[in-house]
Amino acid sequence: MTNPAAAELIARSNRLGADPKNTNYAGGNTSAKGTETDPVTGEPVELLWVKGSGGDLGTLTEPGLAVLRLDRMRALVDVYPGLDREDEMVAAFDYCLHGKGGAAPSIDTAMHGLVDAPHVDHLHPDSGIAIATAADGQELTTTIFGDKVVWVPWRRPGFQLGLDIAEIKEKNPQAVGCILGGHGITAWGDTSAEAEANSLWVIDTAAAYIAEHGRPEPFGPPLAGYAALPAAERRAKAAALAPTIRGLASHDRPMVGHFADHDVVLDFLASSEHPRLAGLGTSCPDHFLRTKVKPMVLDLPASASVEESLARLKELAVSYREDYQAYYDRHATPDSPAIRGADPLVVLVPGVGMFSFGKDKQTARVAGEFYTNAINVMRGAEGLSTYAPIDEAEKFRIEYWALEEAKLQRMAEPKPLATRIALVTGAAGGIGKATAKKLAAEGACVVIADLDLERAQAAAAEIGGPDVAIGVAADVSKEAAVQAMVDAAVLAFGGLDLVVNNAGLSLSKTLLETTEADWDLQHDVMAKGSFLVSKAAAKVLIEQEMGGDIVYISSKNSVFAGPNNIAYSATKADQAHQVRLLAAELGQYGVKVNGVNPDGVVAGSGIFASGWGANRAAVYGVEEKDLGKFYAQRTILKREVLPENIANAVFVLCGPEMTHTTGLHVPVDAGVAAAFLR
């Protein structure tokens, strides 16, 4: 059963973390102190519950809390070896854990344990960081809060900062919290409600002061030619730029992208001071750990053409990498972790918006949210004073901190398709849905395209929601619809890596019964549709310069002459030869093109459910419900082919073990000798 103090802490944390004005995702930490019975001695023991390393306040649950014995944690003061060795104290926290200890204690644990208050909140609100990063932040703190909030000069998070804040609390009994220079806020209270109220008072008081006293144009006057493009125009330009930008951001390692074009970003980029402020970088450690010390900014007006913008972005990427390498070289010591890559994580394009990148969609999205926080911080600081983030050397000490490196090393190994972005057509059900689920389970982000938008969106929600999968409507037989589908994919996830041509339908008719309309319909969807999808996708793959995969879901009927399906089998043969043609053409770009040849897949099939099954059953003289069993009995292995079998084959073709295979057709038919490839 959850201790009442811990239960109050979780509820408070969730409320604070649910509102972005209070803190950023996974930023800040909260704590509570209380008493439990020691199961060994039967005596009461005072405990500290504190949000563990890497957790998020808005979604915090009991397993996300670290639980420490307060007496042992505070006894660490007596063995503290000093500022030069304070990192050693993090390992010492493990000897203070109560029972199994819960989550791993974070670097801020000392702050919570040493401050003499039952409840403590450490948060990263935009309004508080604006004061913390203002050039005259100390004076502003006194002006805004009087003696209720105390200024703490910048100090890297750690044991010494905990000692400093504990001393401030002791010497200022009237204070309810403090502003941490360059960083954030800390507040406390005798009860959970009081701590929460004090935190919100600090946040809201700072915000109100900024709103009342801030300059009307904190980022300077508008910059001619840099205003936001109309919505449709800027999103079209964003889609045209996205593949190249993703490729530039993936020079060192593949990245997933996120695009944002909200007013906060567009207004910042339309202002005259944005180049100076962007160059100063972010300040709060949580911000620049996600965004790098500064973004890459396109220095062209919104009216610049796509071609001009792409050429300049490529030049800027070279400069950015050189600049980041120089930053690393200026500050690295012999024991610094190796450079983690010199690519930008945030790219700003005036008039268009912000592209942010990470190891997965959530990380990319959060990086963009953090830079939005940074813009809000700069607005507040510039409105009252001058934005003055912590200096470069301090940023490096945190970015390449041994403790941060250790946290990265503890992360789970990525899944085989991590960072890969897949587009599957006809994916709301059957083979397409099974394939989308398999690719997502192996780490890919997935775009589920289907004629039925509602079903596509439902499938995406089932697979994992917008950080994993999105649903889009697409008629693959229409070029404009295909381009819109691909644009949606690159705006959602930054680009494309893996395309599965699965959309299809079939009409089971004899030659004489097959009409011209029947022939055209099936060829439009499968032969022309696959061509249109491959063409639009290949443009993205080539621009990214990251290679990729195109997989066709063809059929055993592409090589096997079965009765009463002239149009279907002919178009499947067309798809089969597209595989060979595109494999030969796209190989120079590192793009592999392969196919899968299933036998009839009855289970979960939209094609079979729409009348094809009944027709094929009639052709073979069996009940429709027994069609899957009939197909199984005519195979060598006597096994029914299921959607999941096709999905597994797609994964193998585009997975890490098949990097040197292109132009191949893989039969997934349980063994149909007449369909053996020759």
C-alpha positions as CSV (number, residue, x, y, z in Angstrom):
1,M,0.0,0.0,0.0
2,T,1.4,3.4,-0.9
3,N,2.4,5.6,2.0
4,P,0.1,8.6,2.4
5,A,3.1,11.0,1.9
6,A,4.1,9.2,-1.2
7,A,0.5,9.2,-2.5
8,E,0.3,13.0,-2.0
9,L,3.6,13.4,-3.7
10,I,2.4,11.5,-6.8
11,A,-0.8,13.4,-7.0
12,R,1.0,16.7,-6.7
13,S,3.6,15.7,-9.2
14,N,1.0,14.7,-11.8
15,R,-0.9,18.0,-11.4
16,L,2.3,20.1,-11.7
17,G,3.6,18.0,-14.6
18,A,0.3,18.1,-16.5
19,D,0.7,21.9,-17.2
20,P,3.6,22.9,-19.5
21,K,3.8,26.3,-17.8
22,N,5.1,24.6,-14.7
23,T,7.8,22.3,-16.2
24,N,8.9,20.6,-19.3
25,Y,8.4,16.9,-20.1
26,A,10.7,14.8,-17.9
27,G,12.0,17.9,-16.3
28,G,12.2,18.8,-12.7
29,N,11.7,16.6,-9.6
30,T,9.6,16.5,-6.5
31,S,9.9,14.9,-3.1
32,A,8.2,14.1,0.2
33,K,9.4,13.0,3.6
34,G,7.5,10.7,5.9
35,T,7.6,7.8,8.3
36,E,7.2,4.0,7.8
37,T,7.8,1.0,10.0
38,D,11.1,-0.7,9.3
39,P,10.2,-4.3,8.5
40,V,13.4,-5.5,10.1
41,T,13.4,-3.6,13.4
42,G,9.7,-2.8,13.7
43,E,10.8,0.7,14.6
44,P,9.7,3.8,12.7
45,V,12.1,5.0,10.0
46,E,12.1,8.4,8.3
47,L,12.1,8.1,4.5
48,L,12.5,10.3,1.5
49,W,10.5,9.7,-1.7
50,V,11.8,11.5,-4.7
51,K,11.1,11.3,-8.4
52,G,13.7,9.0,-9.9
53,S,16.2,9.6,-12.7
54,G,14.6,10.0,-16.1
55,G,11.0,10.1,-15.0
56,D,8.2,12.5,-15.9
57,L,6.2,14.4,-13.3
58,G,3.0,14.4,-15.4
59,T,2.9,10.6,-15.7
60,L,4.8,9.7,-12.4
61,T,3.6,6.5,-10.6
62,E,4.9,4.8,-7.5
63,P,7.6,2.7,-9.4
64,G,9.1,5.9,-10.6
65,L,10.0,7.1,-7.1
66,A,13.3,6.5,-5.5
67,V,13.0,5.6,-1.8
68,L,15.8,6.5,0.6
69,R,16.4,6.4,4.4
70,L,16.7,10.0,5.3
71,D,19.1,9.5,8.2
72,R,21.6,7.7,5.9
73,M,21.2,10.2,3.1
74,R,21.8,13.2,5.4
75,A,24.8,11.4,7.0
76,L,26.5,11.7,3.6
77,V,27.3,15.3,4.6
78,D,29.9,14.0,7.0
79,V,31.8,12.1,4.2
80,Y,31.3,14.6,1.4
81,P,34.8,14.9,-0.2
82,G,34.2,18.4,-1.7
83,L,33.2,20.0,-4.9
84,D,35.9,18.4,-7.0
85,R,34.6,14.9,-6.1
86,E,30.9,15.6,-5.7
87,D,30.0,13.2,-8.5
88,E,31.0,10.3,-6.2
89,M,28.0,11.1,-4.0
90,V,25.6,9.8,-6.6
91,A,26.9,6.3,-6.2
92,A,26.7,6.7,-2.5
93,F,22.9,7.2,-2.8
94,D,22.6,3.5,-3.5
95,Y,23.8,2.8,0.1
96,C,20.9,4.9,1.4
97,L,18.1,3.1,-0.4
98,H,15.2,1.6,1.7
99,G,14.4,-1.9,0.7
100,K,14.8,-2.3,-3.1
101,G,14.8,1.5,-3.4
102,G,12.5,1.9,-6.3
103,A,13.8,4.0,-9.2
104,A,17.4,5.1,-9.6
105,P,18.1,8.3,-7.6
106,S,18.7,11.3,-9.7
107,I,21.5,13.9,-9.3
108,D,19.0,16.2,-7.6
109,T,18.4,13.8,-4.7
110,A,20.7,15.8,-2.4
111,M,18.6,18.9,-2.9
112,H,15.5,17.2,-1.7
113,G,17.1,15.3,1.1
114,L,19.2,18.1,2.6
115,V,16.6,20.9,2.4
116,D,14.8,20.9,5.8
117,A,11.2,20.8,4.5
118,P,8.8,17.9,4.3
119,H,7.9,18.6,0.7
120,V,10.2,20.1,-2.0
121,D,9.6,20.9,-5.7
122,H,12.3,21.6,-8.3
123,L,10.8,22.8,-11.6
124,H,11.7,24.3,-14.9
125,P,9.0,26.8,-15.7
126,D,9.5,29.2,-18.6
127,S,8.7,32.2,-16.4
128,G,11.1,31.2,-13.7
129,I,14.0,30.4,-16.1
130,A,13.4,33.8,-17.8
131,I,14.3,35.4,-14.5
132,A,17.1,32.9,-13.9
133,T,18.7,33.8,-17.3
134,A,18.2,37.5,-17.2
135,A,21.5,39.5,-17.0
136,D,20.2,41.1,-13.8
137,G,18.3,38.1,-12.5
138,Q,19.4,38.6,-8.9
139,E,18.1,42.1,-8.8
140,L,14.9,41.1,-10.5
141,T,14.4,38.3,-8.0
142,T,14.4,40.8,-5.2
143,T,12.1,43.2,-7.1
144,I,9.6,40.6,-8.0
145,F,9.5,38.4,-4.9
146,G,10.9,40.5,-2.1
147,D,12.5,38.3,0.6
148,K,10.1,35.3,-0.1
149,V,12.4,34.0,-2.9
150,V,16.2,33.9,-2.7
151,W,18.6,34.1,-5.6
152,V,21.1,31.2,-6.0
153,P,24.0,31.8,-8.4
154,W,24.5,29.2,-11.1
155,R,25.9,25.9,-9.9
156,R,25.8,22.6,-11.7
157,P,23.2,20.2,-10.2
158,G,24.7,18.0,-7.5
159,F,25.5,17.5,-3.8
160,Q,27.0,21.0,-3.4
161,L,23.9,22.7,-4.8
162,G,21.8,20.7,-2.3
163,L,24.0,22.0,0.5
164,D,23.7,25.5,-0.8
165,I,19.9,25.5,-1.0
166,A,19.7,23.8,2.4
167,E,21.8,26.7,3.9
168,I,19.6,29.3,2.2
169,K,16.5,27.7,3.6
170,E,18.0,27.7,7.0
171,K,19.1,31.3,6.9
172,N,15.9,32.6,5.3
173,P,13.0,31.2,7.3
174,Q,10.6,33.6,5.6
175,A,11.5,32.2,2.1
176,V,9.3,29.8,0.2
177,G,11.7,29.1,-2.5
178,C,14.6,30.2,-4.7
179,I,15.6,31.1,-8.2
180,L,18.5,28.9,-9.4
181,G,20.6,31.1,-11.7
182,G,20.5,29.9,-15.3
183,H,18.4,26.9,-14.4
184,G,15.0,27.0,-12.8
185,I,13.2,27.2,-9.4
186,T,12.9,25.3,-6.2
187,A,10.1,25.7,-3.6
188,W,9.1,23.9,-0.5
189,G,6.3,23.6,2.1
190,D,5.3,21.9,5.4
191,T,2.5,20.1,3.5
192,S,2.2,18.9,0.0
193,A,-0.5,21.5,-0.7
194,E,1.7,24.2,0.7
195,A,4.7,23.2,-1.5
196,E,2.4,23.1,-4.6
197,A,0.9,26.5,-3.8
198,N,4.4,28.0,-3.2
199,S,5.7,26.6,-6.5
200,L,2.7,27.9,-8.4
201,W,3.0,31.3,-6.7
202,V,6.6,31.6,-7.8
203,I,5.7,30.6,-11.4
204,D,2.6,32.8,-11.7
205,T,4.2,35.8,-10.0
206,A,7.1,35.7,-12.4
207,A,4.8,35.3,-15.4
208,A,2.6,38.2,-14.2
209,Y,5.6,40.5,-13.7
210,I,6.9,39.7,-17.2
211,A,3.5,40.3,-18.8
212,E,3.2,43.7,-17.0
213,H,6.7,45.0,-17.3
214,G,8.1,43.3,-20.4
215,R,8.9,45.3,-23.6
216,P,6.3,45.0,-26.3
217,E,8.8,43.6,-28.9
218,P,11.3,41.6,-26.8
219,F,12.8,40.0,-30.0
220,G,13.1,43.3,-31.7
221,P,11.0,44.7,-34.7
222,P,9.8,42.4,-37.5
223,L,12.5,41.4,-40.0
224,A,11.4,42.2,-43.6
225,G,10.7,39.1,-45.6
226,Y,10.8,36.7,-42.6
227,A,7.1,36.6,-41.8
228,A,5.3,33.3,-41.7
229,L,4.2,31.9,-45.1
230,P,0.4,31.1,-45.4
231,A,-0.3,27.7,-43.8
232,A,-0.7,25.6,-47.0
233,E,2.4,27.2,-48.6
234,R,4.6,26.7,-45.5
235,R,3.6,23.1,-45.0
236,A,4.3,22.4,-48.7
237,K,7.7,24.0,-48.4
238,A,8.3,22.1,-45.1
239,A,7.5,18.8,-46.8
240,A,9.9,19.7,-49.7
241,L,12.7,20.5,-47.3
242,A,12.2,17.8,-44.7
243,P,14.0,14.8,-46.4
244,T,17.2,16.8,-47.0
245,I,17.1,18.3,-43.5
246,R,16.6,14.8,-42.0
247,G,19.6,13.6,-44.0
248,L,21.7,16.5,-42.8
249,A,20.7,15.8,-39.2
250,S,21.5,12.1,-39.6
251,H,25.1,12.4,-40.8
252,D,26.4,10.7,-37.7
253,R,23.5,8.5,-36.9
254,P,19.9,8.1,-38.2
255,M,17.3,10.3,-36.6
256,V,13.6,10.6,-36.5
257,G,12.1,14.0,-37.1
258,H,9.3,16.3,-35.9
259,F,8.0,19.4,-37.6
260,A,6.3,22.3,-35.7
261,D,5.0,25.5,-37.2
262,H,3.2,27.1,-34.3
263,D,3.1,30.8,-33.7
264,V,5.8,30.8,-30.9
265,V,8.4,29.6,-33.4
266,L,7.2,31.5,-36.4
267,D,7.0,34.8,-34.5
268,F,10.5,34.3,-33.1
269,L,11.9,33.6,-36.6
270,A,10.2,36.7,-38.0
271,S,11.9,39.0,-35.5
272,S,15.2,40.9,-36.1
273,E,17.0,39.6,-33.0
274,H,16.4,35.9,-33.7
275,P,19.9,35.3,-35.2
276,R,21.6,36.7,-32.1
277,L,19.4,34.9,-29.6
278,A,19.5,31.6,-31.4
279,G,23.3,31.9,-31.4
280,L,23.4,32.2,-27.6
281,G,21.8,28.8,-27.3
282,T,19.6,27.5,-24.5
283,S,20.5,27.6,-20.8
284,C,18.5,25.3,-18.6
285,P,20.4,21.9,-18.5
286,D,17.2,20.0,-19.4
287,H,16.8,22.2,-22.5
288,F,20.2,21.9,-24.2
289,L,20.7,18.3,-23.3
290,R,17.8,17.7,-25.7
291,T,18.5,20.4,-28.2
292,K,22.3,20.7,-28.3
293,V,23.8,24.0,-27.2
294,K,22.2,25.9,-30.1
295,P,20.1,25.3,-33.2
296,M,21.0,25.5,-36.9
297,V,19.2,28.5,-38.4
298,L,18.6,29.1,-42.1
299,D,19.7,32.6,-42.8
300,L,17.4,33.2,-45.8
301,P,14.0,35.0,-46.0
302,A,10.7,33.1,-46.2
303,S,10.5,33.9,-49.9
304,A,13.6,31.9,-50.7
305,S,12.9,29.1,-53.1
306,V,13.1,25.4,-52.1
307,E,16.2,25.1,-54.2
308,E,17.9,28.1,-52.7
309,S,17.0,26.9,-49.2
310,L,18.3,23.4,-49.8
311,A,21.6,24.6,-51.1
312,R,22.1,27.0,-48.2
313,L,21.1,24.4,-45.6
314,K,23.7,22.0,-46.9
315,E,26.4,24.8,-46.6
316,L,25.2,25.6,-43.1
317,A,25.3,21.9,-42.0
318,V,29.0,21.8,-42.9
319,S,29.6,24.9,-40.8
320,Y,27.5,23.7,-37.9
321,R,29.4,20.4,-37.7
322,E,32.7,22.3,-37.8
323,D,31.5,24.7,-35.1
324,Y,30.3,21.9,-32.9
325,Q,33.6,20.0,-33.3
326,A,35.4,23.2,-32.3
327,Y,33.2,23.6,-29.2
328,Y,34.0,20.0,-28.2
329,D,37.7,20.5,-28.8
330,R,37.8,23.7,-26.7
331,H,36.4,22.1,-23.6
332,A,37.1,18.4,-23.8
333,T,39.6,16.9,-21.3
334,P,41.4,13.6,-21.5
335,D,38.6,11.9,-19.5
336,S,35.7,13.5,-21.4
337,P,33.3,11.1,-23.1
338,A,33.7,10.9,-26.9
339,I,31.9,13.4,-29.0
340,R,28.3,12.1,-29.5
341,G,27.9,13.6,-33.0
342,A,28.1,17.1,-34.5
343,D,24.7,17.2,-36.3
344,P,22.1,19.7,-35.3
345,L,19.1,18.5,-33.3
346,V,17.0,21.6,-34.0
347,V,16.8,23.3,-37.4
348,L,14.9,26.6,-37.8
349,V,13.6,27.8,-41.1
350,P,12.1,31.3,-41.2
351,G,8.6,31.5,-42.5
352,V,8.2,27.7,-42.3
353,G,8.9,26.5,-38.8
354,M,11.1,24.1,-36.7
355,F,12.5,20.7,-37.5
356,S,13.7,18.7,-34.4
357,F,15.3,15.3,-34.2
358,G,15.9,12.4,-31.8
359,K,16.4,8.7,-31.6
360,D,12.6,8.2,-31.8
361,K,9.5,10.3,-32.4
362,Q,8.9,11.2,-28.8
363,T,12.5,12.3,-28.3
364,A,12.3,14.4,-31.5
365,R,9.0,15.9,-30.5
366,V,10.2,16.7,-27.0
367,A,13.3,18.4,-28.4
368,G,11.1,20.7,-30.3
369,E,9.0,21.4,-27.2
370,F,12.1,22.2,-25.3
371,Y,13.3,24.7,-27.9
372,T,9.8,26.2,-27.7
373,N,10.4,26.5,-24.0
374,A,13.7,28.2,-24.7
375,I,12.1,30.7,-27.0
376,N,9.6,31.6,-24.2
377,V,12.5,31.9,-21.8
378,M,14.3,34.3,-24.1
379,R,11.2,36.3,-24.6
380,G,10.8,36.8,-20.9
381,A,14.5,37.6,-20.3
382,E,14.7,40.0,-23.2
383,G,11.5,41.7,-22.2
384,L,12.8,42.6,-18.8
385,S,16.5,42.7,-19.3
386,T,19.0,40.8,-21.5
387,Y,19.1,37.1,-22.1
388,A,22.3,35.8,-20.5
389,P,22.5,32.0,-20.5
390,I,25.2,30.0,-18.6
391,D,28.5,30.1,-20.4
392,E,29.7,27.6,-23.0
393,A,32.1,25.9,-20.7
394,E,29.4,25.2,-18.1
395,K,27.2,23.8,-20.9
396,F,29.9,21.5,-22.0
397,R,30.5,20.3,-18.4
398,I,26.8,19.2,-18.3
399,E,26.5,17.9,-21.9
400,Y,29.6,15.7,-21.5
401,W,29.2,15.0,-17.8
402,A,30.2,11.5,-16.8
403,L,26.9,11.1,-15.0
404,E,25.0,12.0,-18.1
405,E,27.1,9.5,-20.1
406,A,26.4,6.8,-17.5
407,K,22.7,7.5,-17.9
408,L,23.0,7.1,-21.6
409,Q,24.9,3.8,-21.2
410,R,22.1,2.4,-19.0
411,M,19.5,2.9,-21.8
412,A,18.2,-0.3,-23.4
413,E,19.6,-1.4,-26.7
414,P,17.6,0.0,-29.7
415,K,15.3,-2.4,-31.5
416,P,16.3,-3.6,-35.0
417,L,14.2,-1.0,-36.9
418,A,14.7,1.9,-34.5
419,T,14.9,5.3,-36.3
420,R,13.3,3.8,-39.4
421,I,10.2,5.4,-40.8
422,A,7.8,3.0,-42.7
423,L,4.9,3.7,-45.0
424,V,2.5,0.8,-45.6
425,T,-0.4,1.2,-48.1
426,G,-3.7,-0.6,-47.7
427,A,-2.8,-1.0,-44.0
428,A,-6.1,-0.7,-42.1
429,G,-6.5,-4.4,-42.1
430,G,-5.2,-7.8,-43.2
431,I,-1.7,-8.1,-44.5
432,G,-1.1,-4.3,-44.3
433,K,-2.1,-4.0,-40.7
434,A,-0.2,-7.0,-39.6
435,T,2.9,-5.6,-41.4
436,A,2.5,-2.2,-39.8
437,K,2.2,-3.9,-36.4
438,K,5.3,-6.0,-36.9
439,L,7.4,-3.0,-38.1
440,A,6.3,-0.9,-35.2
441,A,7.0,-3.8,-32.7
442,E,10.5,-3.9,-34.1
443,G,11.0,-0.2,-33.5
444,A,9.9,1.6,-36.6
445,C,7.6,4.6,-36.8
446,V,4.7,3.7,-39.2
447,V,2.4,5.6,-41.5
448,I,-0.8,3.6,-42.1
449,A,-2.3,4.6,-45.4
450,D,-5.7,3.4,-46.5
451,L,-8.7,4.5,-48.5
452,D,-10.7,4.5,-45.3
453,L,-9.2,7.3,-43.1
454,E,-11.3,6.3,-40.0
455,R,-10.0,2.7,-40.1
456,A,-6.4,3.9,-40.8
457,Q,-6.5,6.1,-37.7
458,A,-8.1,3.4,-35.6
459,A,-5.3,1.0,-36.6
460,A,-2.7,3.7,-35.8
461,A,-4.2,4.2,-32.4
462,E,-4.2,0.5,-31.7
463,I,-0.5,0.2,-32.7
464,G,0.7,2.9,-30.5
465,G,-0.6,6.4,-31.2
466,P,1.1,9.5,-32.8
467,D,4.6,8.9,-31.5
468,V,4.5,5.4,-33.1
469,A,1.9,5.4,-35.9
470,I,-0.4,7.8,-37.7
471,G,-3.2,7.0,-40.1
472,V,-3.7,8.9,-43.4
473,A,-6.2,8.6,-46.2
474,A,-4.8,7.7,-49.6
475,D,-6.1,6.6,-53.0
476,V,-2.9,5.2,-54.5
477,S,-4.3,5.4,-58.0
478,K,-4.3,9.2,-57.9
479,E,-0.9,10.9,-58.1
480,A,-1.9,14.0,-56.1
481,A,-3.3,11.7,-53.3
482,V,0.0,9.7,-53.2
483,Q,2.0,12.9,-53.0
484,A,-0.2,14.1,-50.1
485,M,0.3,10.8,-48.4
486,V,4.1,11.0,-48.7
487,D,4.1,14.7,-47.5
488,A,2.1,13.6,-44.5
489,A,4.7,11.0,-43.7
490,V,7.7,13.3,-43.9
491,L,5.9,16.0,-41.9
492,A,5.0,13.5,-39.2
493,F,8.3,11.7,-38.8
494,G,10.9,13.7,-40.8
495,G,11.3,11.4,-43.9
496,L,10.9,7.8,-45.1
497,D,13.0,4.7,-45.0
498,L,10.8,1.8,-45.7
499,V,7.8,1.6,-48.1
500,V,5.5,-1.4,-48.4
501,N,3.3,-1.5,-51.5
502,N,0.4,-3.5,-50.2
503,A,-2.8,-1.7,-51.4
504,G,-4.8,-4.1,-53.6
505,L,-8.1,-5.6,-54.5
506,S,-9.2,-8.5,-56.7
507,L,-12.2,-9.5,-58.8
508,S,-12.5,-13.2,-59.5
509,K,-13.8,-13.4,-63.1
510,T,-13.2,-15.4,-66.2
511,L,-11.6,-13.7,-69.2
512,L,-15.0,-13.2,-70.9
513,E,-16.6,-11.9,-67.7
514,T,-13.8,-9.4,-67.0
515,T,-14.7,-5.9,-68.2
516,E,-12.5,-3.1,-69.3
517,A,-13.4,-1.3,-66.1
518,D,-12.4,-4.4,-64.0
519,W,-9.1,-4.5,-65.8
520,D,-8.5,-0.8,-65.3
521,L,-9.5,-0.8,-61.7
522,Q,-7.1,-3.5,-60.7
523,H,-4.2,-2.1,-62.7
524,D,-4.9,1.4,-61.4
525,V,-4.6,0.3,-57.8
526,M,-1.8,-2.2,-58.0
527,A,0.3,-1.6,-61.1
528,K,-0.1,2.1,-61.4
529,G,-0.6,2.6,-57.7
530,S,2.7,0.8,-56.8
531,F,4.5,2.8,-59.5
532,L,3.1,6.2,-58.1
533,V,4.0,5.3,-54.5
534,S,7.4,4.1,-55.4
535,K,8.1,7.2,-57.5
536,A,7.1,9.6,-54.8
537,A,8.9,7.6,-52.1
538,A,12.0,7.2,-54.1
539,K,12.4,11.0,-54.4
540,V,12.4,11.2,-50.6
541,L,14.9,8.3,-50.2
542,I,17.3,9.9,-52.8
543,E,17.1,13.3,-51.2
544,Q,17.8,11.9,-47.7
545,E,20.9,10.1,-48.9
546,M,20.2,7.4,-46.3
547,G,19.4,4.4,-48.4
548,G,16.1,2.6,-47.8
549,D,13.8,-0.2,-48.7
550,I,10.8,-0.7,-51.0
551,V,8.9,-3.9,-50.6
552,Y,6.1,-5.0,-52.9
553,I,3.4,-7.4,-51.7
554,S,3.0,-9.3,-54.9
555,S,1.5,-12.8,-55.1
556,K,2.3,-16.3,-56.1
557,N,-0.1,-15.5,-58.9
558,S,2.6,-13.4,-60.5
559,V,4.2,-16.6,-61.6
560,F,1.4,-19.2,-61.2
561,A,-1.4,-19.3,-63.8
562,G,-4.6,-19.9,-61.8
563,P,-8.1,-19.9,-63.2
564,N,-10.5,-17.0,-63.4
565,N,-8.3,-14.1,-62.3
566,I,-6.8,-12.7,-65.5
567,A,-6.7,-9.0,-64.3
568,Y,-5.5,-9.7,-60.8
569,S,-2.7,-12.1,-61.9
570,A,-1.6,-9.8,-64.7
571,T,-1.2,-6.8,-62.5
572,K,0.7,-8.9,-59.9
573,A,3.1,-9.9,-62.6
574,D,3.5,-6.2,-63.4
575,Q,4.3,-5.5,-59.7
576,A,6.8,-8.4,-59.7
577,H,8.7,-6.9,-62.6
578,Q,8.6,-3.4,-61.1
579,V,10.6,-5.0,-58.2
580,R,13.4,-6.0,-60.6
581,L,13.4,-2.8,-62.6
582,L,13.5,-0.6,-59.5
583,A,16.1,-2.7,-57.8
584,A,18.4,-2.1,-60.8
585,E,17.7,1.6,-60.9
586,L,17.7,2.6,-57.3
587,G,20.6,0.5,-56.1
588,Q,23.0,3.4,-56.8
589,Y,21.3,5.3,-54.0
590,G,21.5,2.4,-51.5
591,V,17.8,1.6,-51.9
592,K,16.9,-2.1,-51.9
593,V,13.7,-3.2,-53.7
594,N,12.3,-6.7,-52.9
595,G,9.0,-8.5,-53.1
596,V,6.9,-11.0,-51.1
597,N,4.8,-13.6,-53.0
598,P,2.0,-14.8,-50.7
599,D,-0.5,-17.6,-51.4
600,G,-4.1,-16.7,-50.7
601,V,-4.3,-15.1,-47.2
602,V,-7.9,-15.6,-46.1
603,A,-7.7,-14.7,-42.4
604,G,-8.3,-11.0,-41.8
605,S,-8.3,-10.2,-45.5
606,G,-10.3,-7.4,-46.8
607,I,-10.0,-8.8,-50.3
608,F,-11.4,-12.1,-49.4
609,A,-14.2,-10.6,-47.2
610,S,-15.4,-8.4,-50.1
611,G,-16.5,-11.3,-52.3
612,W,-13.2,-12.6,-53.7
613,G,-13.3,-15.4,-51.1
614,A,-16.7,-16.5,-52.1
615,N,-15.8,-16.5,-55.8
616,R,-12.5,-18.4,-55.3
617,A,-14.4,-20.9,-53.1
618,A,-16.9,-21.5,-55.9
619,V,-14.1,-21.9,-58.4
620,Y,-12.5,-24.7,-56.2
621,G,-15.8,-26.2,-55.1
622,V,-15.4,-25.7,-51.4
623,E,-17.3,-23.8,-48.7
624,E,-16.0,-20.2,-48.2
625,K,-15.4,-20.9,-44.5
626,D,-13.1,-23.8,-45.5
627,L,-11.1,-21.8,-48.1
628,G,-8.1,-21.2,-45.9
629,K,-7.9,-25.0,-45.1
630,F,-8.3,-25.8,-48.8
631,Y,-5.3,-23.5,-49.6
632,A,-3.3,-25.1,-46.8
633,Q,-3.9,-28.6,-48.1
634,R,-2.6,-27.8,-51.6
635,T,0.7,-26.7,-50.2
636,I,3.8,-28.8,-49.5
637,L,3.9,-27.8,-45.8
638,K,0.1,-28.1,-45.3
639,R,0.0,-24.8,-43.5
640,E,-2.4,-21.9,-43.9
641,V,-0.7,-18.6,-44.7
642,L,-1.6,-15.9,-42.3
643,P,-1.1,-12.1,-42.4
644,E,1.6,-12.3,-39.8
645,N,3.7,-14.7,-42.0
646,I,3.8,-12.0,-44.7
647,A,4.7,-9.3,-42.1
648,N,7.6,-11.5,-40.8
649,A,8.9,-11.7,-44.4
650,V,8.8,-8.0,-44.9
651,F,10.7,-7.5,-41.6
652,V,13.4,-9.9,-42.7
653,L,13.8,-8.2,-46.0
654,C,14.3,-4.8,-44.5
655,G,15.9,-5.8,-41.3
656,P,19.6,-5.7,-40.2
657,E,20.4,-9.2,-41.5
658,M,19.5,-8.7,-45.2
659,T,21.6,-5.6,-46.1
660,H,23.0,-7.1,-49.3
661,T,19.8,-8.4,-50.9
662,T,17.8,-6.6,-53.6
663,G,15.6,-7.7,-56.5
664,L,14.5,-10.8,-54.6
665,H,11.0,-12.3,-54.4
666,V,10.3,-14.3,-51.3
667,P,7.6,-16.9,-51.6
668,V,5.4,-17.1,-48.5
669,D,3.0,-19.7,-49.7
670,A,3.7,-22.7,-47.5
671,G,5.2,-24.3,-50.6
672,V,3.3,-24.2,-53.9
673,A,5.5,-26.1,-56.4
674,A,3.9,-24.5,-59.4
675,A,4.9,-21.1,-58.0
676,F,8.6,-21.9,-57.4
677,L,10.7,-19.2,-58.9
678,R,12.9,-20.1,-61.8
